[in-house]
């Protein structure tokens, strides 16, 4: 059934129904958004999907509210908002519409739910306070989207509707970018895992381009890898260290101390590699003019790291 109407409540808007609208309007672009609390609109019917209003949750009747007694909970008893419910039932179709490969849909659906949808659900239900973000409290997505609501004294006719649709475009950009970034990480994972297999027991991983690589390295259990080499923007090649943990800066191995902060001729002299052009003072990244030079720098860095270890 293709709905003619996407029905949510009128008045002030919140992140959950905005983000739900992003999903539904992508799947049903011809459907009209109706913002109303009138009984004739918030009563289930075959021509509509109702969300964040109506006092019921019944997927078969296509009503997805979470304000009623006995509102739906996740398996871990975290509360759903309308966004979580819409994502649960329509998220996979949304990902398919975004051209996510079928093999990646379940993994992406779960990761987006955990990292993007769940925080919206918790905040909308008061189970998580923006204040938990400290000085960044006003910069959470929920808070930012609410700043787009009309001020209390903006009483012009249609002000709420205009603000809602303006905010919807912004919310759409965040969802599409969030999905796109996560989809890209899954594509990168496939490429990195293939490269790891080709590398075997080598300590330097060569990739065809810059991409997220640490998650796949960890997933593969490739603890022997110390550096990654890849071309950059078609101009030069990079040698990059691998962080030990996601939220830290310590590397499995640093580039040689004697290279720190050097460029061009000075770095060529210190490294003995013609074409070496740059080494960051923090010794986590270096650059060279060619693949051969970058690989040579990486091998030297491996030997020095192994010797000091």
N, C-alpha and C positions, 0 to 999 in steps of 0.2 A: 504494500500500500504506500502510495506517495502522498504525503499530507499536503493540504492546501494552506494550512496555517500552522505557525509555530507560536504557541501561546505562553507568555510569561506575564508576571505581574506588572502593573503600572506603578508610577511614582519613582522614588529614588531607586537606583540600581546598585548592584554589588558585583563583585568579580565573578561569582559562581554562575549567575544567569547570563552575564556577558560572554563568558568563556564557553558555556553550553551553547549559546547562540552561534559562536564561531564554528563549532562542530556541526551543528544542525544545518546552518545555511550553506555550508560546503556540500553537504549531502543532498540537500533539498533546496537548490538555489531559486526555484520558482515559487516556493512557499512564502507567504506573507507573514512577517512578524507582527503579532497582535499583543500589545501590552495592556492588560485589563485584569480587573478582579470581578468583573460582572459574572454572575452565575451562568449565563448562557454561553460564556466563553471558557470558563474554567471547569465545565462539565465535560468528561471524556466523550469523544465522538470519533467516528472513523476518518474524519477529514482533518485531524489535528494531532499534534504532539504538544502536551502541556508540561511545563517544567518550572520548578521553584514556586509553584502556587497550586492550589486545588486541594491540599490536605490529604493526599493519598499517594502511594507508590504502587503502581501496577503496570509492569512492563507490557503486558498483553493489551491493556487499555491505553497504553502510551501516555501515562501520567507519571511524572517523576518529581514529586515534592518530598521535602524532608523536614517540614516544620511540625508535623502532626505527632501525637503520642504514638509510641511504637515505631518511630522513624527507623529506616534501615541502617544497619551497622555493617562494617566490614568484618571479616573473620576474626580480626584482632580487637573488635568492638570499637574501633575508631569510627566516628560518625561520617556519613556521607553528606555532602551538599548536593545540589542539583547537578553541579559539574561532574562530581564523581559518579553519579548515577548515569548521566548521559554518556560519560566516557566508558563506563562499564558495558553499556548496551550498544553504543554506536562507535566507540573508539576504533575498533578494528576496521570497520567500514571506512572510517575517516582516513586511516592510514593507507588503506588500499587506494582511496581516491587521491591521496597525495603521492601515489606511485611508489610506495614503499614495497620492496620485493616481498613476495608472500612468505619466503623463508625467514624474514626478519620481523614480521608483523607481531607475533606473540611476544617476542623479547622486547620490542620497542613499546608495545602496549603496556607491558608490565613496568618497564623502566620509567616511562613518562608518567604513569600513574603514581609511582612511588616518589619521584623527585619533583613533579610539577603539579599534578592533580591533588594529591593528598594534602600538601600544605594549604591549598585553597580551601579544601573541605574542612580542615581543622580550624582555620582562621574564621571561616564563615560561621561555624558552630560555636565559637568561643572556646574551643579546646586548645587553641594556641593563640597567644597574644602577640601582636606585632612588636610589643616591647621586648620580646625575647631576642629580637634582632639588634637590641642596643641602639647605638647612634644611627643605625640604618633602618630603624623602625618605619620611618616615613617613606622609605624607598622599596619596601616590599611590593610585589606586584598588586596585591589586594589594595594596599594603601594608595598606590599611584593611580589605579583605575578609579578609585572613589574620588580622587581629586577632580575628576572630569565631570562630576555631577554639577548641576546648576547650583549657584549660591541660594541661600534661603530666601533672598528677596528678588530673585529672578522669576517674575510671575508672568512673563509673556506666554501667550498661548503656544503650545508646542515646544516649550523650552526643554522639557524632560525628554521628549522624543528625539529632538535634534541632538541633545547631549548623548543619549543612549547610542544612536547610530554613529556619532563621531567616535565615541569610546569603543564601539564594536570594531571599527577599522583598526584601532590601535591594539586592541586585544587580539585580533586576528594575526597581526604581525608578530606578536610574542609567541602565540601558539605555533604558527607555521615555522618561525625561526627555531623554536625549541624542538619541534619534531625534526626539522631539517638537520640540526646539529647532531641529534641522537642517531638519526639515520646514517649520517656521514660517518659517525664513529663505528657503526656496525659494518659499513662498507670498508672502512679502514682496517677493521679487525680481520676481515677476510684476507686483505692484501698482506697485512703484517704476518699473519699466521703462515701464509704461503711462503713469504720471504724467510721466515724462521726455519721452515722445513728445508729450504734450499741451502741455508747457511750451515746447517748441521752443527758441528761443535765449534765453529768459528766464533770469535769474540766480537766481531764487527758485523752489524746487520745493515745491509744495503737496501734502501727503499727507492721506488721509482719517483717519489715526490714527497714533499713534506706532508705529514698526516699525524693524527694521534697514534702513538705506538705503545705507550706503557701498558694500557689495559690488556692488550693482546699478548705482550711479552710475559706479563704476570699470569695470564690465563694459560699460556703454553708452558709455564714453569721453566722458562728459558733463563735461569739464573746465571748462566755462563756469559751472557751478552753484557758488554761493557759500553759500547758506543754504537751510535746510529749514523749512517752516512746517507745523504740524499741531495738531489739537485734543488736549487732554490730559484724560482721565477725565471728559469732559463738563463740566468746570468752567472751564477757560481754554484759551488757545492758546500754543504755544511757537514761538520762533524759535531754531533751532539751527545752529551752525556745522558745517562738514564737515571732518573730519580729513584731513590730507594723506596719512598712512600709517596702517596698522592699529594699529601698536604705538607710536604717538607721540601727542603732544598738540597739536602745531602744526596750526593750522587754515588752510584756504585763505584765509579772511578772518576777522578778529576783529570783534566788535560794537564800536561806537564807544567810545573811551576815556572820553568824558565821561559815559557811562551806567554805568560800572563800579560795582557795589556799591549802586546806587540802587534805591529802591522807591517805588511809589505816586505821591504828588504830586510828590516830588522828581524821579522818573524822567519823569513827564509833562512837567514843566517843562524838563528837560534835552533830551528827545527831541522835544517839541512834539506828542506823540501822546497823545490822550485815551484812557485805558484801559490805558496801559502800567503794569505793576505790579511788575516785577522784572527786574534784570539782574545776573547773577552777576559777582562781582569778577574772575573769570577771563575774562569776556567771551566765553564759548562758548555761553551759553544765556540767553534772556530770555523773559519771559512777558507776556501781555496778556489782557484780559477778553473780547476778541472777535476774530473772524477778521480783520475790517477793520483793527483796531489792530495785530495781529501782522504782517499784510502790509505795513502802512505802516511799521512799524519795520524790517522786512526790506529794504524799498526804500531807506530812509534809510541803512541799514548798507551796502547795495550801492554807493550813490553815494559814501559816504565812503571805502569800500575802494577803489573805482575811482579816486578823486581822489588818494589817498595812493600808489596803485600807480604 
